[in-house]
Amino acid sequence: MPTIPWMPGADKATDPAPGSAGPAVVMASRLELKSLRSVPRFFVLSLVILRQVRAAEGSVGVSLRAEPLKRTFWTLSAWRDQRALDAFARTDPHAVSVRRLRPGMKGALFVFWTTGRDQLPVSWDEARRRLAEQAGRETPAA
């Protein structure tokens, strides 16, 4: 499974350094595509958005994971606060990419939590555990 390891974001004042304190908002996602035909486009746009995250104000760090043959992509990012994360989500190229990719999506799952900056980067095991818990809490549509 290809993984882009944790990379620091643009908010150098909040880079997790040994002994650093203060909160960070963490977001993890699992994004599933309907078709293998959508994978190449999704992968390319993921790299564009990765660049955007790394440059975004308030971004502390980011990692991506892909299971292309399973049509599944994972994101893990940390932010100075929820406002910085929300501002990023509303900004292009992320915002326009989400709109373009939505018809090819099978499903998306997101989980958010707060942790100490000294706990970053969060492990992929922790992110996947939290996503699995979130999936168990969701009720299927009737």
Steps between C-alpha positions, in 0.01 A plus 500: 500500500661830396534743790628855497651537846424783740626833371494832686254767398540873447430602859862491615409652835298188576731233361510218752839531665616294795327634807263725303165557661158618397214342311470396139185398313548169320291387206507151351300387200428189298388572144364221281451518124232324293730388221865420435471737203478789750824409680756675275313832505442476873865421563621800295257737674610358836856609427382848403302526823796364699705794374218735599477355852874539555478870405170578678501740792451304821607166354718311748558181296356248258532141379319307227445131445361328192358157426440557127387147414243524781401848372567643849701804606578617852600843630643606833566864583546726800406866527559789735122520555165418341483841333821431306368160390166649390675778305711243317194288413327803340803599292590384148640269379348292783147640469475461122662155512241378750220615270659334196569171678167466683319313215770229502494453877352192659535633852695722734559482871655773716602517862635798695664521840731721701839387622812660637759614248750290688293195392555571128527339264204278579556140390306347215387226741339766721335673203360174363374399845314829535356471149381145575333624820335782305377252237346287775310802635349591163158358431420379151237689302162332501 
